[in-house]
């Protein structure tokens, strides 16, 4: 039995009780719902159903040829097999359990809680007894907490991904030099990932990170040549055993006879550094994300910096943008995410970016923290100053 998946199932039982939901039904085939991997680590082929009850009972309904994996996992109290008609077996189980509610993975506001496809929802509506269909509710509240609040095993994997990421950065910093292109720098990151047996946390493949000496945006690295006097922003994520980091660094390529970055760049870095400190030291369980965003946003504005053009921070976990609570402004584009409650063991990035579109010095330094009872704790080795490339 996987310790990680045992932890996640225990979480599900806790949250079912918290929200007074009797049962949670996950329906997937060919990995159609990511909740299956998160909760069980199993690879579904044919139609497979996992049921968890608030009393702590766990069931799997699988075809005869797929059932052994569920049996071998040790996660379930009962594995029910079908040969031709899954609906007969599933109906019998659900009628026996007779729950008041059947939580399903659909959501109109959070795509990470919307794993049940339209077709599978219709299948359940048609195949299950009419009395059961009337009990369907959304699992969104449960699913958000399961994704957002990390268990001990998840935190260990995230920390490992972060440590690998910062180690790769250190290796890259020792090799950077003027005259390289963005793509050449990106290729060094790929080589470092390959040597460590990890992949890019965004694509889950050996692909380029964001390497930006100009035109700061979410884009692929280009053939642009890095010159002395240029700044370089690197935004990089690693996937380690299904969990990711998300860390960005800013470097400056010294001109002849320079020993430090220009004063204006140093002032901007200091403003970002202090904004990160402010968020990290202020964050507490029970706060809402927009409150932390307000702190960082006002700090930069009060120091004469441009307003942050995006959220101050987001959650990481299975994905680089892992949904749930967001350290973001109350803008319509972010929906309800900035109003979500922050809880202990959520993992956030903090990235209060200073961005200039005219080629002037921009600053992006992105750190990863975990929320604890008395505040935030850095998981990443912090960037203390602008990286200087001689």
C-alpha positions as CSV (number, residue, x, y, z in Angstrom):
1,X,0.0,0.0,0.0
2,X,1.3,3.4,-1.0
3,X,1.8,5.7,2.1
4,X,1.0,8.7,-0.1
5,X,-2.3,7.4,-1.4
6,X,-3.3,6.1,2.0
7,X,-2.7,9.7,3.3
8,X,-4.9,11.1,0.5
9,X,-7.7,8.7,1.1
10,X,-7.7,9.6,4.8
11,X,-7.9,13.2,3.8
12,X,-11.0,12.5,1.7
13,X,-12.7,10.8,4.6
14,X,-12.0,13.8,6.8
15,X,-13.4,16.2,4.2
16,X,-16.5,14.2,3.5
17,X,-17.3,14.4,7.1
18,X,-16.5,18.1,7.3
19,X,-18.9,18.9,4.4
20,X,-21.5,16.3,5.5
21,X,-21.2,14.2,2.3
22,X,-22.0,10.5,2.6
23,X,-20.0,9.2,-0.4
24,X,-17.6,10.2,-3.2
25,X,-17.7,8.4,-6.5
26,X,-14.8,8.7,-9.0
27,X,-15.5,7.3,-12.5
28,X,-12.7,7.0,-14.9
29,X,-11.3,5.0,-17.8
30,X,-7.9,5.4,-19.6
31,X,-6.9,7.9,-17.0
32,X,-9.7,10.3,-17.9
33,X,-10.0,11.8,-14.4
34,X,-6.7,12.9,-12.8
35,X,-8.2,12.3,-9.4
36,X,-7.6,8.6,-9.9
37,X,-3.8,9.1,-10.0
38,X,-3.9,11.6,-7.1
39,X,-6.0,9.3,-4.9
40,X,-4.8,5.8,-5.9
41,X,-1.9,5.9,-8.3
42,X,-3.7,3.2,-10.4
43,X,-3.9,3.1,-14.2
44,X,-7.6,2.6,-15.2
45,X,-8.2,1.0,-18.6
46,X,-11.9,0.0,-18.8
47,X,-14.6,1.8,-16.9
48,X,-13.6,1.8,-13.3
49,X,-15.3,3.2,-10.2
50,X,-13.9,4.1,-6.8
51,X,-16.2,4.9,-3.9
52,X,-15.2,6.3,-0.6
53,X,-17.7,6.8,2.2
54,X,-17.6,9.2,5.2
55,X,-17.5,6.1,7.5
56,X,-14.1,5.3,5.9
57,X,-15.1,2.4,3.7
58,X,-13.3,2.2,0.3
59,X,-14.6,0.2,-2.7
60,X,-13.4,-0.4,-6.3
61,X,-15.6,-1.6,-9.1
62,X,-13.5,-2.8,-12.1
63,X,-13.7,-5.2,-15.0
64,X,-12.3,-8.7,-14.5
65,X,-9.1,-7.9,-16.4
66,X,-8.5,-4.6,-14.5
67,X,-9.5,-5.6,-11.0
68,X,-6.2,-7.2,-9.9
69,X,-4.4,-3.8,-9.8
70,X,-7.0,-2.5,-7.3
71,X,-6.7,-5.7,-5.3
72,X,-2.9,-5.5,-5.2
73,X,-2.9,-1.9,-4.1
74,X,-4.3,-2.8,-0.7
75,X,-6.3,0.5,-0.6
76,X,-9.8,-1.0,-0.8
77,X,-12.0,-2.9,1.7
78,X,-13.8,-4.5,-1.3
79,X,-13.0,-4.9,-5.0
80,X,-16.1,-5.8,-7.0
81,X,-15.6,-7.3,-10.5
82,X,-17.8,-7.2,-13.6
83,X,-17.6,-9.0,-16.9
84,X,-20.1,-7.2,-19.2
85,X,-22.4,-4.9,-17.2
86,X,-20.6,-2.5,-14.9
87,X,-23.9,-0.8,-14.1
88,X,-25.4,-3.9,-12.5
89,X,-22.5,-4.2,-10.0
90,X,-22.3,-0.4,-9.4
91,X,-26.0,-0.2,-8.8
92,X,-26.0,-3.0,-6.4
93,X,-23.1,-1.4,-4.4
94,X,-24.7,2.0,-4.3
95,X,-28.1,0.7,-3.3
96,X,-26.5,-1.3,-0.5
97,X,-24.6,1.8,0.7
98,X,-27.8,3.9,0.3
99,X,-26.0,7.3,0.7
100,X,-27.8,10.5,1.0
101,X,-25.3,12.2,-1.3
102,X,-23.1,10.9,-4.1
103,X,-20.3,13.5,-4.8
104,X,-19.1,13.5,-8.4
105,X,-16.1,15.3,-9.9
106,X,-17.8,18.2,-11.7
107,X,-17.3,21.9,-11.3
108,X,-18.3,25.0,-13.3
109,X,-15.5,27.2,-11.7
110,X,-12.4,25.0,-11.1
111,X,-11.1,22.8,-14.0
112,X,-9.0,20.8,-11.5
113,X,-12.2,19.6,-9.9
114,X,-14.0,18.9,-13.2
115,X,-12.5,15.4,-14.0
116,X,-15.8,13.7,-14.8
117,X,-16.5,14.0,-18.5
118,X,-19.9,15.0,-19.9
119,X,-20.2,11.5,-21.4
120,X,-19.5,9.7,-18.1
121,X,-21.9,12.0,-16.3
122,X,-24.6,11.0,-18.8
123,X,-23.7,7.3,-18.4
124,X,-24.2,7.5,-14.6
125,X,-27.4,9.4,-15.1
126,X,-28.8,6.7,-17.5
127,X,-27.4,3.6,-15.8
128,X,-27.9,4.2,-12.1
129,X,-31.2,3.8,-10.4
130,X,-33.3,7.0,-10.6
131,X,-33.3,7.3,-6.8
132,X,-29.5,7.4,-6.8
133,X,-29.3,10.0,-9.6
134,X,-31.3,12.5,-7.6
135,X,-28.5,12.4,-5.0
136,X,-25.7,13.6,-7.2
137,X,-23.8,16.6,-5.9
138,X,-20.5,18.2,-6.8
139,X,-17.3,17.1,-5.0
140,X,-15.6,20.4,-5.6
141,X,-15.2,21.4,-2.0
142,X,-13.7,18.1,-1.1
143,X,-11.5,18.0,-4.2
144,X,-10.1,21.5,-3.7
145,X,-8.9,20.6,-0.2
146,X,-7.4,17.3,-1.2
147,X,-5.4,19.0,-4.0
148,X,-4.5,22.0,-1.9
149,X,-3.5,20.6,1.5
150,X,-0.4,18.6,1.2
151,X,0.3,15.5,3.2
152,X,3.7,14.5,4.7
153,X,4.6,12.4,1.7
154,X,3.6,15.1,-0.8
155,X,5.7,17.7,1.0
156,X,8.7,15.4,0.9
157,X,8.4,15.0,-2.9
158,X,7.8,18.8,-3.4
159,X,10.9,19.6,-1.3
160,X,12.9,17.1,-3.3
161,X,11.8,18.8,-6.6
162,X,12.7,22.2,-5.2
163,X,16.1,21.0,-4.0
164,X,16.9,19.6,-7.5
165,X,15.7,22.8,-9.1
166,X,18.0,25.0,-7.0
167,X,20.9,22.6,-7.5
168,X,20.4,22.9,-11.3
169,X,20.4,26.7,-11.0
170,X,23.7,26.7,-9.2
171,X,25.2,24.5,-11.9
172,X,23.9,26.8,-14.6
173,X,25.1,30.0,-12.9
174,X,28.7,28.6,-13.0
175,X,28.5,28.1,-16.8
176,X,26.7,31.3,-18.0
177,X,28.6,33.8,-20.1
178,X,27.9,36.6,-22.5
179,X,27.6,35.6,-26.1
180,X,25.3,32.7,-25.4
181,X,21.8,32.6,-26.8
182,X,18.6,32.0,-24.8
183,X,18.3,28.6,-26.5
184,X,21.9,27.6,-25.5
185,X,21.1,28.4,-21.9
186,X,17.9,26.4,-22.2
187,X,19.8,23.5,-23.6
188,X,22.0,23.5,-20.4
189,X,18.9,23.1,-18.3
190,X,17.7,20.2,-20.4
191,X,21.1,18.5,-20.0
192,X,21.0,19.0,-16.2
193,X,17.4,17.6,-16.0
194,X,18.5,14.6,-18.0
195,X,21.5,13.9,-15.9
196,X,19.3,13.9,-12.8
197,X,16.4,11.8,-14.2
198,X,13.8,14.5,-13.9
199,X,11.6,16.4,-16.4
200,X,10.2,19.9,-16.9
201,X,7.4,20.4,-14.3
202,X,5.1,22.0,-16.9
203,X,5.3,19.6,-19.7
204,X,6.6,16.5,-17.9
205,X,9.1,16.1,-20.7
206,X,12.7,17.2,-21.3
207,X,11.6,20.6,-22.7
208,X,13.1,24.1,-22.4
209,X,12.3,26.4,-19.4
210,X,11.6,30.1,-19.9
211,X,14.9,31.9,-20.6
212,X,14.2,35.6,-21.2
213,X,16.7,38.3,-22.0
214,X,14.0,40.5,-23.6
215,X,10.3,40.4,-24.4
216,X,9.4,39.2,-20.9
217,X,6.4,36.9,-21.3
218,X,5.4,33.2,-21.3
219,X,7.3,32.2,-24.4
220,X,9.9,29.7,-25.7
221,X,13.5,30.8,-25.6
222,X,14.8,32.4,-28.8
223,X,18.1,32.9,-30.7
224,X,18.6,36.3,-29.0
225,X,22.2,36.7,-27.9
226,X,23.0,37.7,-24.4
227,X,25.3,40.7,-24.2
228,X,27.3,42.2,-21.4
229,X,25.0,44.6,-19.6
230,X,21.9,42.4,-20.2
231,X,19.7,41.0,-17.5
232,X,18.4,37.4,-17.8
233,X,15.3,36.0,-16.3
234,X,15.0,32.2,-15.9
235,X,11.7,30.6,-14.8
236,X,12.1,26.8,-14.2
237,X,10.1,23.9,-12.8
238,X,11.1,20.3,-12.1
239,X,8.8,17.2,-11.9
240,X,10.0,14.7,-9.3
241,X,7.8,11.6,-8.9
242,X,4.7,13.5,-9.9
243,X,5.3,16.7,-7.8
244,X,6.7,19.9,-9.0
245,X,8.7,23.1,-8.1
246,X,8.4,26.5,-9.6
247,X,11.4,28.8,-9.1
248,X,12.6,31.9,-11.0
249,X,15.9,33.7,-10.9
250,X,17.2,37.0,-12.3
251,X,20.8,37.4,-13.3
252,X,22.9,40.4,-14.6
253,X,25.9,40.1,-17.1
254,X,28.5,42.5,-15.9
255,X,30.1,45.0,-18.3
256,X,33.8,45.6,-18.4
257,X,35.0,47.1,-15.1
258,X,31.6,46.6,-13.4
259,X,31.5,44.9,-10.1
260,X,27.7,45.1,-9.4
261,X,24.4,45.5,-11.2
262,X,23.2,49.1,-12.0
263,X,21.7,50.9,-9.0
264,X,18.2,51.0,-10.5
265,X,18.2,47.2,-10.9
266,X,19.5,46.7,-7.4
267,X,16.7,49.0,-6.0
268,X,14.1,46.9,-7.9
269,X,15.5,43.6,-6.6
270,X,15.5,45.0,-3.1
271,X,11.8,46.0,-3.4
272,X,10.9,42.5,-4.7
273,X,13.0,40.9,-2.0
274,X,11.2,42.8,0.7
275,X,7.8,42.1,-0.8
276,X,8.5,38.4,-0.7
277,X,9.6,38.7,3.0
278,X,6.4,40.6,3.8
279,X,4.2,37.9,2.3
280,X,6.2,35.0,3.9
281,X,6.1,36.6,7.3
282,X,2.5,37.6,7.2
283,X,0.8,34.5,5.8
284,X,-1.3,32.6,8.3
285,X,-4.0,29.9,8.1
286,X,-7.4,31.5,8.0
287,X,-6.4,34.5,5.8
288,X,-7.6,34.9,2.2
289,X,-5.3,35.1,-0.7
290,X,-6.1,38.6,-1.8
291,X,-4.9,40.0,1.6
292,X,-1.4,38.7,0.9
293,X,-1.5,40.0,-2.6
294,X,-2.5,43.4,-1.3
295,X,0.5,43.5,0.9
296,X,3.0,42.8,-1.9
297,X,1.2,45.0,-4.4
298,X,1.1,48.0,-2.1
299,X,4.7,47.6,-1.1
300,X,5.9,47.8,-4.7
301,X,3.6,50.7,-5.5
302,X,4.7,52.6,-2.3
303,X,8.3,52.1,-3.5
304,X,7.7,53.6,-6.9
305,X,7.5,50.4,-8.8
306,X,4.9,49.4,-11.4
307,X,1.9,47.4,-10.3
308,X,2.3,43.6,-10.5
309,X,0.5,42.5,-13.7
310,X,-0.6,39.1,-12.3
311,X,-1.1,37.3,-9.0
312,X,1.6,37.5,-6.3
313,X,1.6,33.7,-5.9
314,X,-0.1,30.4,-6.7
315,X,-0.2,26.9,-5.3
316,X,2.1,24.1,-6.6
317,X,1.8,20.4,-6.1
318,X,0.9,18.0,-8.8
319,X,0.9,20.9,-11.2
320,X,2.8,24.2,-11.5
321,X,-0.5,26.0,-11.2
322,X,-2.3,23.6,-8.8
323,X,-5.6,25.5,-8.3
324,X,-7.4,26.4,-5.1
325,X,-6.5,29.4,-3.1
326,X,-4.5,32.1,-5.0
327,X,-2.4,34.9,-3.7
328,X,-4.0,37.2,-6.2
329,X,-6.0,40.4,-6.6
330,X,-9.7,40.5,-6.7
331,X,-9.8,40.8,-10.5
332,X,-12.7,39.1,-12.4
333,X,-10.2,37.0,-14.3
334,X,-9.3,35.1,-11.1
335,X,-12.8,34.4,-10.1
336,X,-13.2,33.2,-6.5
337,X,-9.6,31.9,-6.1
338,X,-8.3,35.1,-4.2
339,X,-11.2,34.7,-1.7
340,X,-10.3,31.0,-0.9
341,X,-9.2,30.4,2.7
342,X,-5.5,29.7,3.2
343,X,-4.8,26.6,5.3
344,X,-1.8,24.9,6.9
345,X,0.3,22.7,4.5
346,X,-0.7,24.6,1.4
347,X,2.4,25.3,-0.8
348,X,2.7,28.6,-2.6
349,X,5.0,30.4,-4.9
350,X,5.7,34.1,-4.1
351,X,6.6,36.1,-7.2
352,X,5.8,39.8,-7.0
353,X,7.3,40.6,-10.4
354,X,8.5,44.0,-11.6
355,X,8.0,44.1,-15.4
356,X,9.0,46.7,-17.9
357,X,8.0,46.3,-21.5
358,X,10.5,48.8,-22.9
359,X,13.6,46.7,-22.2
360,X,14.4,48.3,-18.9
361,X,15.5,46.1,-16.0
362,X,12.7,43.7,-14.9
363,X,12.9,41.5,-11.8
364,X,11.5,38.1,-11.3
365,X,12.6,36.1,-8.3
366,X,10.2,33.3,-7.3
367,X,10.3,31.4,-4.1
368,X,8.3,28.4,-2.8
369,X,6.9,28.4,0.8
370,X,4.7,26.0,2.9
371,X,2.1,27.5,5.2
372,X,2.4,26.5,8.8
373,X,0.4,27.5,11.9
374,X,2.7,30.5,12.8
375,X,3.5,31.6,9.2
376,X,5.3,30.6,6.1
377,X,8.4,28.6,5.8
378,X,10.8,28.7,2.8
379,X,11.1,25.4,1.0
380,X,13.5,26.9,-1.6
381,X,17.0,28.2,-1.0
382,X,16.3,31.9,-1.3
383,X,17.8,34.2,-3.9
384,X,19.5,36.8,-1.7
385,X,20.9,39.1,-4.4
386,X,21.1,39.5,-8.1
387,X,23.1,36.7,-9.7
388,X,26.2,38.4,-11.2
389,X,27.8,36.8,-14.3
390,X,31.4,38.0,-14.9
